[in-house]
Amino acid sequence: MTFDIQALGLDQLSAAEKYQLVEVILGTLPEYVDPGELSPEQLAEVVKRRQAADQNPGVGRHWRDVIADLRKQP
């Protein structure tokens, strides 16, 4: 499924509203996703990122931690 930003009216949102929408969407993501639910491109990206994380332990942060920190900012 592809999304058209203009057709959905997302181009009309303010930056704050876009960040709020991202938080809502991220909040709906499950902790685990069956690889069969991903497209080949998405799966390849996940594998690439996982390999990078394994090769560089301690670098980067879980997205939930980043969102939690962003919520603390004024």
N, CA, C and O atoms as a Maestro MAE file, in Angstrom:
{
 s_m_m2io_version
 :::
 2.0.0
}

f_m_ct {
 s_m_title
 :::
 protein
 m_atom[296] {
  # First column is atom index #
  i_m_mmod_type
  r_m_x_coord
  r_m_y_coord
  r_m_z_coord
  i_m_residue_number
  s_m_chain_name
  s_m_pdb_residue_name
  s_m_pdb_atom_name
  i_m_atomic_number
  :::
  1 25 0.841 -1.164 0.000 1 A "MET " " N  " 7
  2 3 0.000 0.000 0.000 1 A "MET " " CA " 6
  3 2 0.898 1.242 0.000 1 A "MET " " C  " 6
  4 15 1.856 1.318 0.769 1 A "MET " " O  " 8
  5 25 0.595 2.181 -0.836 2 A "THR " " N  " 7
  6 3 1.328 3.437 -0.851 2 A "THR " " CA " 6
  7 2 0.408 4.554 -0.367 2 A "THR " " C  " 6
  8 15 -0.815 4.455 -0.459 2 A "THR " " O  " 8
  9 25 1.005 5.588 0.135 3 A "PHE " " N  " 7
  10 3 0.244 6.705 0.662 3 A "PHE " " CA " 6
  11 2 0.635 7.978 -0.066 3 A "PHE " " C  " 6
  12 15 1.814 8.223 -0.325 3 A "PHE " " O  " 8
  13 25 -0.346 8.771 -0.388 4 A "ASP " " N  " 7
  14 3 -0.126 10.059 -1.023 4 A "ASP " " CA " 6
  15 2 -0.312 11.132 0.042 4 A "ASP " " C  " 6
  16 15 -1.418 11.334 0.541 4 A "ASP " " O  " 8
  17 25 0.760 11.810 0.381 5 A "ILE " " N  " 7
  18 3 0.742 12.807 1.451 5 A "ILE " " CA " 6
  19 2 -0.323 13.869 1.207 5 A "ILE " " C  " 6
  20 15 -1.053 14.252 2.121 5 A "ILE " " O  " 8
  21 25 -0.403 14.339 -0.035 6 A "GLN " " N  " 7
  22 3 -1.374 15.386 -0.351 6 A "GLN " " CA " 6
  23 2 -2.804 14.853 -0.326 6 A "GLN " " C  " 6
  24 15 -3.705 15.522 0.179 6 A "GLN " " O  " 8
  25 25 -3.016 13.663 -0.863 7 A "ALA " " N  " 7
  26 3 -4.369 13.098 -0.885 7 A "ALA " " CA " 6
  27 2 -4.884 12.859 0.533 7 A "ALA " " C  " 6
  28 15 -6.086 12.957 0.782 7 A "ALA " " O  " 8
  29 25 -3.986 12.549 1.454 8 A "LEU " " N  " 7
  30 3 -4.369 12.331 2.842 8 A "LEU " " CA " 6
  31 2 -4.447 13.636 3.634 8 A "LEU " " C  " 6
  32 15 -4.885 13.648 4.784 8 A "LEU " " O  " 8
  33 25 -4.019 14.730 3.009 9 A "GLY " " N  " 7
  34 3 -4.057 16.026 3.680 9 A "GLY " " CA " 6
  35 2 -2.926 16.236 4.671 9 A "GLY " " C  " 6
  36 15 -2.950 17.198 5.440 9 A "GLY " " O  " 8
  37 25 -1.938 15.353 4.665 10 A "LEU " " N  " 7
  38 3 -0.854 15.459 5.628 10 A "LEU " " CA " 6
  39 2 0.054 16.651 5.356 10 A "LEU " " C  " 6
  40 15 0.729 17.139 6.261 10 A "LEU " " O  " 8
  41 25 0.071 17.113 4.128 11 A "ASP " " N  " 7
  42 3 0.886 18.279 3.800 11 A "ASP " " CA " 6
  43 2 0.327 19.545 4.445 11 A "ASP " " C  " 6
  44 15 1.020 20.561 4.503 11 A "ASP " " O  " 8
  45 25 -0.894 19.501 4.922 12 A "GLN " " N  " 7
  46 3 -1.541 20.653 5.552 12 A "GLN " " CA " 6
  47 2 -1.281 20.713 7.064 12 A "GLN " " C  " 6
  48 15 -1.613 21.704 7.715 12 A "GLN " " O  " 8
  49 25 -0.693 19.663 7.611 13 A "LEU " " N  " 7
  50 3 -0.441 19.628 9.049 13 A "LEU " " CA " 6
  51 2 0.766 20.484 9.411 13 A "LEU " " C  " 6
  52 15 1.704 20.626 8.627 13 A "LEU " " O  " 8
  53 25 0.723 21.048 10.606 14 A "SER " " N  " 7
  54 3 1.885 21.774 11.113 14 A "SER " " CA " 6
  55 2 2.948 20.751 11.519 14 A "SER " " C  " 6
  56 15 2.676 19.552 11.586 14 A "SER " " O  " 8
  57 25 4.154 21.238 11.786 15 A "ALA " " N  " 7
  58 3 5.223 20.336 12.221 15 A "ALA " " CA " 6
  59 2 4.825 19.632 13.514 15 A "ALA " " C  " 6
  60 15 5.059 18.434 13.670 15 A "ALA " " O  " 8
  61 25 4.229 20.371 14.433 16 A "ALA " " N  " 7
  62 3 3.819 19.769 15.711 16 A "ALA " " CA " 6
  63 2 2.780 18.681 15.491 16 A "ALA " " C  " 6
  64 15 2.826 17.636 16.139 16 A "ALA " " O  " 8
  65 25 1.847 18.921 14.586 17 A "GLU " " N  " 7
  66 3 0.808 17.923 14.299 17 A "GLU " " CA " 6
  67 2 1.411 16.694 13.635 17 A "GLU " " C  " 6
  68 15 0.972 15.573 13.894 17 A "GLU " " O  " 8
  69 25 2.403 16.888 12.787 18 A "LYS " " N  " 7
  70 3 3.069 15.748 12.133 18 A "LYS " " CA " 6
  71 2 3.795 14.899 13.171 18 A "LYS " " C  " 6
  72 15 3.725 13.671 13.128 18 A "LYS " " O  " 8
  73 25 4.498 15.553 14.113 19 A "TYR " " N  " 7
  74 3 5.177 14.802 15.165 19 A "TYR " " CA " 6
  75 2 4.168 14.035 16.013 19 A "TYR " " C  " 6
  76 15 4.417 12.893 16.398 19 A "TYR " " O  " 8
  77 25 3.042 14.656 16.299 20 A "GLN " " N  " 7
  78 3 2.004 13.980 17.077 20 A "GLN " " CA " 6
  79 2 1.478 12.766 16.315 20 A "GLN " " C  " 6
  80 15 1.255 11.710 16.908 20 A "GLN " " O  " 8
  81 25 1.281 12.909 15.019 21 A "LEU " " N  " 7
  82 3 0.811 11.792 14.202 21 A "LEU " " CA " 6
  83 2 1.833 10.656 14.200 21 A "LEU " " C  " 6
  84 15 1.466 9.485 14.292 21 A "LEU " " O  " 8
  85 25 3.104 11.005 14.096 22 A "VAL " " N  " 7
  86 3 4.158 9.981 14.129 22 A "VAL " " CA " 6
  87 2 4.120 9.238 15.461 22 A "VAL " " C  " 6
  88 15 4.247 8.014 15.490 22 A "VAL " " O  " 8
  89 25 3.948 9.961 16.555 23 A "GLU " " N  " 7
  90 3 3.865 9.313 17.866 23 A "GLU " " CA " 6
  91 2 2.690 8.344 17.933 23 A "GLU " " C  " 6
  92 15 2.810 7.242 18.468 23 A "GLU " " O  " 8
  93 25 1.564 8.765 17.389 24 A "VAL " " N  " 7
  94 3 0.381 7.902 17.396 24 A "VAL " " CA " 6
  95 2 0.656 6.636 16.588 24 A "VAL " " C  " 6
  96 15 0.343 5.532 17.034 24 A "VAL " " O  " 8
  97 25 1.236 6.795 15.411 25 A "ILE " " N  " 7
  98 3 1.520 5.638 14.557 25 A "ILE " " CA " 6
  99 2 2.536 4.722 15.222 25 A "ILE " " C  " 6
  100 15 2.338 3.507 15.262 25 A "ILE " " O  " 8
  101 25 3.630 5.290 15.750 26 A "LEU " " N  " 7
  102 3 4.645 4.472 16.407 26 A "LEU " " CA " 6
  103 2 4.066 3.738 17.611 26 A "LEU " " C  " 6
  104 15 4.476 2.618 17.914 26 A "LEU " " O  " 8
  105 25 3.127 4.356 18.287 27 A "GLY " " N  " 7
  106 3 2.498 3.726 19.445 27 A "GLY " " CA " 6
  107 2 1.675 2.503 19.088 27 A "GLY " " C  " 6
  108 15 1.350 1.696 19.959 27 A "GLY " " O  " 8
  109 25 1.337 2.360 17.820 28 A "THR " " N  " 7
  110 3 0.544 1.207 17.404 28 A "THR " " CA " 6
  111 2 1.394 0.041 16.920 28 A "THR " " C  " 6
  112 15 0.874 -1.043 16.655 28 A "THR " " O  " 8
  113 25 2.705 0.263 16.803 29 A "LEU " " N  " 7
  114 3 3.573 -0.805 16.307 29 A "LEU " " CA " 6
  115 2 3.756 -1.882 17.365 29 A "LEU " " C  " 6
  116 15 3.966 -1.571 18.537 29 A "LEU " " O  " 8
  117 25 3.677 -3.134 16.966 30 A "PRO " " N  " 7
  118 3 3.898 -4.213 17.922 30 A "PRO " " CA " 6
  119 2 5.392 -4.376 18.209 30 A "PRO " " C  " 6
  120 15 6.234 -3.912 17.440 30 A "PRO " " O  " 8
  121 25 5.705 -5.031 19.309 31 A "GLU " " N  " 7
  122 3 7.103 -5.301 19.646 31 A "GLU " " CA " 6
  123 2 7.727 -6.288 18.657 31 A "GLU " " C  " 6
  124 15 8.927 -6.229 18.389 31 A "GLU " " O  " 8
  125 25 6.916 -7.185 18.122 32 A "TYR " " N  " 7
  126 3 7.400 -8.208 17.193 32 A "TYR " " CA " 6
  127 2 6.532 -8.196 15.946 32 A "TYR " " C  " 6
  128 15 5.308 -8.096 16.025 32 A "TYR " " O  " 8
  129 25 7.182 -8.299 14.799 33 A "VAL " " N  " 7
  130 3 6.467 -8.380 13.527 33 A "VAL " " CA " 6
  131 2 6.903 -9.656 12.822 33 A "VAL " " C  " 6
  132 15 8.097 -9.927 12.700 33 A "VAL " " O  " 8
  133 25 5.952 -10.424 12.368 34 A "ASP " " N  " 7
  134 3 6.240 -11.629 11.600 34 A "ASP " " CA " 6
  135 2 6.914 -11.204 10.289 34 A "ASP " " C  " 6
  136 15 6.342 -10.414 9.538 34 A "ASP " " O  " 8
  137 25 8.114 -11.713 10.004 35 A "PRO " " N  " 7
  138 3 8.805 -11.327 8.773 35 A "PRO " " CA " 6
  139 2 7.965 -11.541 7.515 35 A "PRO " " C  " 6
  140 15 8.175 -10.866 6.508 35 A "PRO " " O  " 8
  141 25 7.024 -12.468 7.567 36 A "GLY " " N  " 7
  142 3 6.154 -12.713 6.424 36 A "GLY " " CA " 6
  143 2 5.218 -11.553 6.125 36 A "GLY " " C  " 6
  144 15 4.633 -11.488 5.043 36 A "GLY " " O  " 8
  145 25 5.072 -10.636 7.079 37 A "GLU " " N  " 7
  146 3 4.205 -9.469 6.890 37 A "GLU " " CA " 6
  147 2 4.933 -8.309 6.197 37 A "GLU " " C  " 6
  148 15 4.305 -7.315 5.833 37 A "GLU " " O  " 8
  149 25 6.236 -8.433 6.016 38 A "LEU " " N  " 7
  150 3 7.026 -7.364 5.414 38 A "LEU " " CA " 6
  151 2 7.266 -7.626 3.932 38 A "LEU " " C  " 6
  152 15 7.318 -8.773 3.488 38 A "LEU " " O  " 8
  153 25 7.411 -6.542 3.181 39 A "SER " " N  " 7
  154 3 7.783 -6.688 1.774 39 A "SER " " CA " 6
  155 2 9.252 -7.111 1.724 39 A "SER " " C  " 6
  156 15 9.968 -6.952 2.713 39 A "SER " " O  " 8
  157 25 9.710 -7.646 0.594 40 A "PRO " " N  " 7
  158 3 11.125 -8.010 0.488 40 A "PRO " " CA " 6
  159 2 12.052 -6.818 0.765 40 A "PRO " " C  " 6
  160 15 13.115 -6.984 1.362 40 A "PRO " " O  " 8
  161 25 11.652 -5.632 0.335 41 A "GLU " " N  " 7
  162 3 12.467 -4.434 0.560 41 A "GLU " " CA " 6
  163 2 12.529 -4.084 2.046 41 A "GLU " " C  " 6
  164 15 13.590 -3.749 2.573 41 A "GLU " " O  " 8
  165 25 11.373 -4.167 2.715 42 A "GLN " " N  " 7
  166 3 11.340 -3.873 4.150 42 A "GLN " " CA " 6
  167 2 12.164 -4.887 4.928 42 A "GLN " " C  " 6
  168 15 12.909 -4.525 5.838 42 A "GLN " " O  " 8
  169 25 12.029 -6.147 4.569 43 A "LEU " " N  " 7
  170 3 12.781 -7.192 5.260 43 A "LEU " " CA " 6
  171 2 14.279 -6.994 5.058 43 A "LEU " " C  " 6
  172 15 15.052 -7.152 6.003 43 A "LEU " " O  " 8
  173 25 14.698 -6.654 3.852 44 A "ALA " " N  " 7
  174 3 16.119 -6.406 3.582 44 A "ALA " " CA " 6
  175 2 16.635 -5.244 4.427 44 A "ALA " " C  " 6
  176 15 17.759 -5.291 4.927 44 A "ALA " " O  " 8
  177 25 15.829 -4.217 4.588 45 A "GLU " " N  " 7
  178 3 16.233 -3.060 5.409 45 A "GLU " " CA " 6
  179 2 16.353 -3.454 6.872 45 A "GLU " " C  " 6
  180 15 17.287 -3.032 7.553 45 A "GLU " " O  " 8
  181 25 15.417 -4.260 7.360 46 A "VAL " " N  " 7
  182 3 15.480 -4.724 8.750 46 A "VAL " " CA " 6
  183 2 16.738 -5.558 8.963 46 A "VAL " " C  " 6
  184 15 17.433 -5.387 9.965 46 A "VAL " " O  " 8
  185 25 17.033 -6.451 8.036 47 A "VAL " " N  " 7
  186 3 18.235 -7.298 8.140 47 A "VAL " " CA " 6
  187 2 19.482 -6.424 8.151 47 A "VAL " " C  " 6
  188 15 20.384 -6.636 8.962 47 A "VAL " " O  " 8
  189 25 19.537 -5.443 7.257 48 A "LYS " " N  " 7
  190 3 20.692 -4.540 7.176 48 A "LYS " " CA " 6
  191 2 20.885 -3.787 8.486 48 A "LYS " " C  " 6
  192 15 22.004 -3.677 8.989 48 A "LYS " " O  " 8
  193 25 19.792 -3.270 9.034 49 A "ARG " " N  " 7
  194 3 19.883 -2.511 10.278 49 A "ARG " " CA " 6
  195 2 20.242 -3.407 11.457 49 A "ARG " " C  " 6
  196 15 20.983 -3.001 12.353 49 A "ARG " " O  " 8
  197 25 19.714 -4.622 11.452 50 A "ARG " " N  " 7
  198 3 20.037 -5.552 12.534 50 A "ARG " " CA " 6
  199 2 21.516 -5.924 12.500 50 A "ARG " " C  " 6
  200 15 22.170 -5.997 13.541 50 A "ARG " " O  " 8
  201 25 22.037 -6.156 11.299 51 A "GLN " " N  " 7
  202 3 23.460 -6.477 11.162 51 A "GLN " " CA " 6
  203 2 24.329 -5.314 11.643 51 A "GLN " " C  " 6
  204 15 25.335 -5.524 12.320 51 A "GLN " " O  " 8
  205 25 23.936 -4.092 11.291 52 A "ALA " " N  " 7
  206 3 24.683 -2.910 11.736 52 A "ALA " " CA " 6
  207 2 24.646 -2.795 13.254 52 A "ALA " " C  " 6
  208 15 25.652 -2.461 13.879 52 A "ALA " " O  " 8
  209 25 23.492 -3.072 13.846 53 A "ALA " " N  " 7
  210 3 23.357 -3.013 15.305 53 A "ALA " " CA " 6
  211 2 24.218 -4.081 15.971 53 A "ALA " " C  " 6
  212 15 24.851 -3.824 16.995 53 A "ALA " " O  " 8
  213 25 24.241 -5.273 15.393 54 A "ASP " " N  " 7
  214 3 25.049 -6.354 15.958 54 A "ASP " " CA " 6
  215 2 26.533 -6.052 15.859 54 A "ASP " " C  " 6
  216 15 27.308 -6.438 16.735 54 A "ASP " " O  " 8
  217 25 26.935 -5.363 14.795 55 A "GLN " " N  " 7
  218 3 28.350 -5.026 14.590 55 A "GLN " " CA " 6
  219 2 28.786 -3.833 15.433 55 A "GLN " " C  " 6
  220 15 29.980 -3.622 15.646 55 A "GLN " " O  " 8
  221 25 27.824 -3.055 15.909 56 A "ASN " " N  " 7
  222 3 28.126 -1.855 16.686 56 A "ASN " " CA " 6
  223 2 27.290 -1.812 17.962 56 A "ASN " " C  " 6
  224 15 26.461 -0.917 18.129 56 A "ASN " " O  " 8
  225 25 27.501 -2.771 18.861 57 A "PRO " " N  " 7
  226 3 26.693 -2.785 20.081 57 A "PRO " " CA " 6
  227 2 26.905 -1.497 20.874 57 A "PRO " " C  " 6
  228 15 28.015 -0.972 20.957 57 A "PRO " " O  " 8
  229 25 25.823 -1.009 21.447 58 A "GLY " " N  " 7
  230 3 25.908 0.208 22.242 58 A "GLY " " CA " 6
  231 2 25.697 1.482 21.444 58 A "GLY " " C  " 6
  232 15 25.540 2.558 22.021 58 A "GLY " " O  " 8
  233 25 25.690 1.370 20.116 59 A "VAL " " N  " 7
  234 3 25.442 2.525 19.264 59 A "VAL " " CA " 6
  235 2 23.966 2.511 18.876 59 A "VAL " " C  " 6
  236 15 23.424 1.474 18.495 59 A "VAL " " O  " 8
  237 25 23.339 3.645 18.974 60 A "GLY " " N  " 7
  238 3 21.925 3.732 18.636 60 A "GLY " " CA " 6
  239 2 21.060 3.434 19.843 60 A "GLY " " C  " 6
  240 15 21.534 2.974 20.882 60 A "GLY " " O  " 8
  241 25 19.768 3.711 19.673 61 A "ARG " " N  " 7
  242 3 18.815 3.532 20.759 61 A "ARG " " CA " 6
  243 2 17.513 2.988 20.207 61 A "ARG " " C  " 6
  244 15 17.200 3.147 19.028 61 A "ARG " " O  " 8
  245 25 16.764 2.345 21.081 62 A "HIS " " N  " 7
  246 3 15.446 1.834 20.710 62 A "HIS " " CA " 6
  247 2 14.555 3.028 20.419 62 A "HIS " " C  " 6
  248 15 14.617 4.039 21.119 62 A "HIS " " O  " 8
  249 25 13.726 2.916 19.386 63 A "TRP " " N  " 7
  250 3 12.888 4.052 19.003 63 A "TRP " " CA " 6
  251 2 11.933 4.471 20.108 63 A "TRP " " C  " 6
  252 15 11.588 5.648 20.206 63 A "TRP " " O  " 8
  253 25 11.506 3.546 20.931 64 A "ARG " " N  " 7
  254 3 10.608 3.910 22.039 64 A "ARG " " CA " 6
  255 2 11.320 4.820 23.044 64 A "ARG " " C  " 6
  256 15 10.699 5.713 23.620 64 A "ARG " " O  " 8
  257 25 12.623 4.595 23.254 65 A "ASP " " N  " 7
  258 3 13.388 5.458 24.155 65 A "ASP " " CA " 6
  259 2 13.533 6.868 23.577 65 A "ASP " " C  " 6
  260 15 13.454 7.857 24.306 65 A "ASP " " O  " 8
  261 25 13.742 6.947 22.284 66 A "VAL " " N  " 7
  262 3 13.857 8.252 21.626 66 A "VAL " " CA " 6
  263 2 12.557 9.016 21.760 66 A "VAL " " C  " 6
  264 15 12.572 10.198 22.100 66 A "VAL " " O  " 8
  265 25 11.434 8.367 21.499 67 A "ILE " " N  " 7
  266 3 10.126 9.019 21.605 67 A "ILE " " CA " 6
  267 2 9.891 9.471 23.049 67 A "ILE " " C  " 6
  268 15 9.381 10.569 23.273 67 A "ILE " " O  " 8
  269 25 10.251 8.648 24.021 68 A "ALA " " N  " 7
  270 3 10.066 9.020 25.428 68 A "ALA " " CA " 6
  271 2 10.857 10.286 25.754 68 A "ALA " " C  " 6
  272 15 10.357 11.166 26.455 68 A "ALA " " O  " 8
  273 25 12.080 10.380 25.252 69 A "ASP " " N  " 7
  274 3 12.881 11.580 25.472 69 A "ASP " " CA " 6
  275 2 12.272 12.793 24.781 69 A "ASP " " C  " 6
  276 15 12.280 13.890 25.340 69 A "ASP " " O  " 8
  277 25 11.755 12.614 23.594 70 A "LEU " " N  " 7
  278 3 11.128 13.724 22.879 70 A "LEU " " CA " 6
  279 2 9.902 14.234 23.630 70 A "LEU " " C  " 6
  280 15 9.624 15.433 23.626 70 A "LEU " " O  " 8
  281 25 9.188 13.352 24.256 71 A "ARG " " N  " 7
  282 3 7.989 13.764 25.009 71 A "ARG " " CA " 6
  283 2 8.344 14.607 26.220 71 A "ARG " " C  " 6
  284 15 7.526 15.402 26.684 71 A "ARG " " O  " 8
  285 25 9.557 14.442 26.737 72 A "LYS " " N  " 7
  286 3 9.998 15.194 27.911 72 A "LYS " " CA " 6
  287 2 10.379 16.628 27.569 72 A "LYS " " C  " 6
  288 15 10.408 17.486 28.452 72 A "LYS " " O  " 8
  289 25 10.672 16.899 26.302 73 A "GLN " " N  " 7
  290 3 11.106 18.232 25.904 73 A "GLN " " CA " 6
  291 2 9.924 19.189 25.870 73 A "GLN " " C  " 6
  292 15 8.801 18.799 25.553 73 A "GLN " " O  " 8
  293 25 10.198 20.474 26.208 74 A "PRO " " N  " 7
  294 3 9.110 21.467 26.178 74 A "PRO " " CA " 6
  295 2 8.640 21.773 24.779 74 A "PRO " " C  " 6
  296 15 7.734 22.586 24.597 74 A "PRO " " O  " 8
  :::
 }
 m_bond[295] {
  # First column is bond index #
  i_m_from
  i_m_to
  i_m_order
  :::
  1 1 2 1
  2 2 3 1
  3 3 4 2
  4 3 5 1
  5 5 6 1
  6 6 7 1
  7 7 8 2
  8 7 9 1
  9 9 10 1
  10 10 11 1
  11 11 12 2
  12 11 13 1
  13 13 14 1
  14 14 15 1
  15 15 16 2
  16 15 17 1
  17 17 18 1
  18 18 19 1
  19 19 20 2
  20 19 21 1
  21 21 22 1
  22 22 23 1
  23 23 24 2
  24 23 25 1
  25 25 26 1
  26 26 27 1
  27 27 28 2
  28 27 29 1
  29 29 30 1
  30 30 31 1
  31 31 32 2
  32 31 33 1
  33 33 34 1
  34 34 35 1
  35 35 36 2
  36 35 37 1
  37 37 38 1
  38 38 39 1
  39 39 40 2
  40 39 41 1
  41 41 42 1
  42 42 43 1
  43 43 44 2
  44 43 45 1
  45 45 46 1
  46 46 47 1
  47 47 48 2
  48 47 49 1
  49 49 50 1
  50 50 51 1
  51 51 52 2
  52 51 53 1
  53 53 54 1
  54 54 55 1
  55 55 56 2
  56 55 57 1
  57 57 58 1
  58 58 59 1
  59 59 60 2
  60 59 61 1
  61 61 62 1
  62 62 63 1
  63 63 64 2
  64 63 65 1
  65 65 66 1
  66 66 67 1
  67 67 68 2
  68 67 69 1
  69 69 70 1
  70 70 71 1
  71 71 72 2
  72 71 73 1
  73 73 74 1
  74 74 75 1
  75 75 76 2
  76 75 77 1
  77 77 78 1
  78 78 79 1
  79 79 80 2
  80 79 81 1
  81 81 82 1
  82 82 83 1
  83 83 84 2
  84 83 85 1
  85 85 86 1
  86 86 87 1
  87 87 88 2
  88 87 89 1
  89 89 90 1
  90 90 91 1
  91 91 92 2
  92 91 93 1
  93 93 94 1
  94 94 95 1
  95 95 96 2
  96 95 97 1
  97 97 98 1
  98 98 99 1
  99 99 100 2
  100 99 101 1
  101 101 102 1
  102 102 103 1
  103 103 104 2
  104 103 105 1
  105 105 106 1
  106 106 107 1
  107 107 108 2
  108 107 109 1
  109 109 110 1
  110 110 111 1
  111 111 112 2
  112 111 113 1
  113 113 114 1
  114 114 115 1
  115 115 116 2
  116 115 117 1
  117 117 118 1
  118 118 119 1
  119 119 120 2
  120 119 121 1
  121 121 122 1
  122 122 123 1
  123 123 124 2
  124 123 125 1
  125 125 126 1
  126 126 127 1
  127 127 128 2
  128 127 129 1
  129 129 130 1
  130 130 131 1
  131 131 132 2
  132 131 133 1
  133 133 134 1
  134 134 135 1
  135 135 136 2
  136 135 137 1
  137 137 138 1
  138 138 139 1
  139 139 140 2
  140 139 141 1
  141 141 142 1
  142 142 143 1
  143 143 144 2
  144 143 145 1
  145 145 146 1
  146 146 147 1
  147 147 148 2
  148 147 149 1
  149 149 150 1
  150 150 151 1
  151 151 152 2
  152 151 153 1
  153 153 154 1
  154 154 155 1
  155 155 156 2
  156 155 157 1
  157 157 158 1
  158 158 159 1
  159 159 160 2
  160 159 161 1
  161 161 162 1
  162 162 163 1
  163 163 164 2
  164 163 165 1
  165 165 166 1
  166 166 167 1
  167 167 168 2
  168 167 169 1
  169 169 170 1
  170 170 171 1
  171 171 172 2
  172 171 173 1
  173 173 174 1
  174 174 175 1
  175 175 176 2
  176 175 177 1
  177 177 178 1
  178 178 179 1
  179 179 180 2
  180 179 181 1
  181 181 182 1
  182 182 183 1
  183 183 184 2
  184 183 185 1
  185 185 186 1
  186 186 187 1
  187 187 188 2
  188 187 189 1
  189 189 190 1
  190 190 191 1
  191 191 192 2
  192 191 193 1
  193 193 194 1
  194 194 195 1
  195 195 196 2
  196 195 197 1
  197 197 198 1
  198 198 199 1
  199 199 200 2
  200 199 201 1
  201 201 202 1
  202 202 203 1
  203 203 204 2
  204 203 205 1
  205 205 206 1
  206 206 207 1
  207 207 208 2
  208 207 209 1
  209 209 210 1
  210 210 211 1
  211 211 212 2
  212 211 213 1
  213 213 214 1
  214 214 215 1
  215 215 216 2
  216 215 217 1
  217 217 218 1
  218 218 219 1
  219 219 220 2
  220 219 221 1
  221 221 222 1
  222 222 223 1
  223 223 224 2
  224 223 225 1
  225 225 226 1
  226 226 227 1
  227 227 228 2
  228 227 229 1
  229 229 230 1
  230 230 231 1
  231 231 232 2
  232 231 233 1
  233 233 234 1
  234 234 235 1
  235 235 236 2
  236 235 237 1
  237 237 238 1
  238 238 239 1
  239 239 240 2
  240 239 241 1
  241 241 242 1
  242 242 243 1
  243 243 244 2
  244 243 245 1
  245 245 246 1
  246 246 247 1
  247 247 248 2
  248 247 249 1
  249 249 250 1
  250 250 251 1
  251 251 252 2
  252 251 253 1
  253 253 254 1
  254 254 255 1
  255 255 256 2
  256 255 257 1
  257 257 258 1
  258 258 259 1
  259 259 260 2
  260 259 261 1
  261 261 262 1
  262 262 263 1
  263 263 264 2
  264 263 265 1
  265 265 266 1
  266 266 267 1
  267 267 268 2
  268 267 269 1
  269 269 270 1
  270 270 271 1
  271 271 272 2
  272 271 273 1
  273 273 274 1
  274 274 275 1
  275 275 276 2
  276 275 277 1
  277 277 278 1
  278 278 279 1
  279 279 280 2
  280 279 281 1
  281 281 282 1
  282 282 283 1
  283 283 284 2
  284 283 285 1
  285 285 286 1
  286 286 287 1
  287 287 288 2
  288 287 289 1
  289 289 290 1
  290 290 291 1
  291 291 292 2
  292 291 293 1
  293 293 294 1
  294 294 295 1
  295 295 296 2
  :::
 }
}
